[in-house]
Amino acid sequence: MTVVFDGRSDVSSPRWEGPTRVIFSNGKDADKVIKDLVDELSNPREAVVVTDDRAIQRWVRGVGARILGAKEFLSSGASSAKPRSAVRLDPADVEAITREMWDLWKQK
C-alpha cells in the first residue's frame, strides 16, 4: 500500500518500516504523484486508488485502475479487523514521544 500526502517541498517523513509506503508530494501536487505511480505500473488494472476526489476518480477509471471511496475502503476492512489489546504508556513515555514527534514534524 502506498499513501500519498500533499506536502510542501520542505516536508518529508522519517523512513517508514513495513508494508505501507508513505510519500509526501514535496511541493508537487499529490494528484500528479498518484497518476505517476499508476502510470509506472506494468498493469494499472491491478491498482486500487482510494480517493473521493472526482477528477482523480475519472482519470483512474480512464487508465483501467479500480476506485474505492474513502468510506468504502474503511468499511471494507472493518469486519475482518481483529481488535487489538490496548497499550498503556507511562506518562513520561508519552511526553518523550510527543517531543520526538514535534522535533520531526515541526514547521521550519
C-alpha positions as CSV (number, residue, x, y, z in Angstrom):
1,M,0.0,0.0,0.0
2,T,1.2,3.5,-0.8
3,V,-0.2,6.6,0.9
4,V,0.3,9.9,-0.8
5,F,0.0,13.2,1.1
6,D,0.3,16.7,-0.3
7,G,3.4,18.2,1.2
8,R,5.5,21.3,1.0
9,S,8.9,20.9,-0.5
10,D,10.5,21.2,3.0
11,V,8.3,18.4,4.4
12,S,9.3,14.7,4.5
13,S,8.9,11.8,6.7
14,P,11.3,9.6,8.5
15,R,12.0,6.2,7.0
16,W,8.9,4.0,7.3
17,E,9.4,0.3,8.0
18,G,6.7,-2.1,7.0
19,P,4.4,-2.9,4.1
20,T,3.0,0.7,3.8
21,R,4.9,3.3,1.9
22,V,4.3,6.9,2.8
23,I,5.0,9.6,0.2
24,F,4.8,13.4,0.7
25,S,4.5,15.1,-2.6
26,N,7.3,17.5,-1.8
27,G,5.9,20.6,-3.3
28,K,4.2,18.8,-6.2
29,D,0.5,18.1,-6.5
30,A,-0.3,14.8,-4.8
31,D,-2.7,14.0,-7.7
32,K,0.3,14.1,-10.1
33,V,2.2,11.8,-7.8
34,I,-0.7,9.3,-7.8
35,K,-1.0,9.5,-11.6
36,D,2.7,8.9,-12.0
37,L,2.6,5.9,-9.6
38,V,-0.3,4.3,-11.5
39,D,1.4,5.1,-14.9
40,E,4.6,3.3,-13.7
41,L,2.7,0.0,-13.1
42,S,3.0,-2.7,-15.7
43,N,-0.7,-3.4,-15.3
44,P,-2.7,-0.4,-14.0
45,R,-5.8,-2.7,-13.8
46,E,-4.2,-4.2,-10.7
47,A,-4.2,-0.9,-8.9
48,V,-6.9,0.3,-6.5
49,V,-6.9,4.0,-5.8
50,V,-8.7,5.2,-2.7
51,T,-10.0,8.7,-3.1
52,D,-13.1,10.8,-3.0
53,D,-11.6,13.3,-5.5
54,R,-13.8,13.2,-8.6
55,A,-11.1,14.3,-11.0
56,I,-8.7,11.6,-9.9
57,Q,-11.5,9.0,-10.0
58,R,-12.2,9.9,-13.6
59,W,-8.6,9.6,-14.6
60,V,-8.1,6.3,-12.7
61,R,-11.1,4.8,-14.5
62,G,-9.7,6.0,-17.8
63,V,-6.5,4.0,-17.3
64,G,-8.4,0.9,-16.1
65,A,-7.5,1.0,-12.4
66,R,-10.1,0.5,-9.8
67,I,-11.6,3.1,-7.4
68,L,-12.7,2.9,-3.8
69,G,-14.2,5.9,-1.9
70,A,-12.7,6.6,1.5
71,K,-15.8,5.3,3.4
72,E,-16.0,2.2,1.3
73,F,-12.3,1.5,1.9
74,L,-12.6,2.0,5.6
75,S,-15.7,-0.2,5.9
76,S,-14.3,-2.9,3.7
77,G,-11.7,-3.9,6.4
78,A,-13.9,-3.3,9.4
79,S,-15.4,-6.8,9.6
80,S,-12.1,-8.6,9.2
81,A,-10.1,-6.4,11.6
82,K,-9.1,-8.1,14.8
83,P,-9.4,-5.9,17.9
84,R,-6.0,-5.0,19.4
85,S,-5.4,-5.0,23.1
86,A,-4.9,-1.5,24.5
87,V,-1.3,-0.4,25.0
88,R,-0.7,1.6,28.2
89,L,2.1,4.1,28.1
90,D,3.8,5.6,31.1
91,P,3.2,9.4,31.1
92,A,6.9,10.0,30.8
93,D,7.0,7.9,27.6
94,V,4.0,9.9,26.2
95,E,5.9,13.1,26.8
96,A,9.1,11.7,25.2
97,I,7.2,10.5,22.1
98,T,5.4,13.9,21.8
99,R,8.7,15.8,22.0
100,E,10.3,13.4,19.4
101,M,7.3,13.8,17.0
102,W,7.4,17.6,17.5
103,D,11.1,17.6,16.6
104,L,10.5,15.5,13.5
105,W,7.4,17.3,12.2
106,K,7.6,20.9,13.4
107,Q,7.4,23.6,10.8
108,K,10.6,25.3,9.8
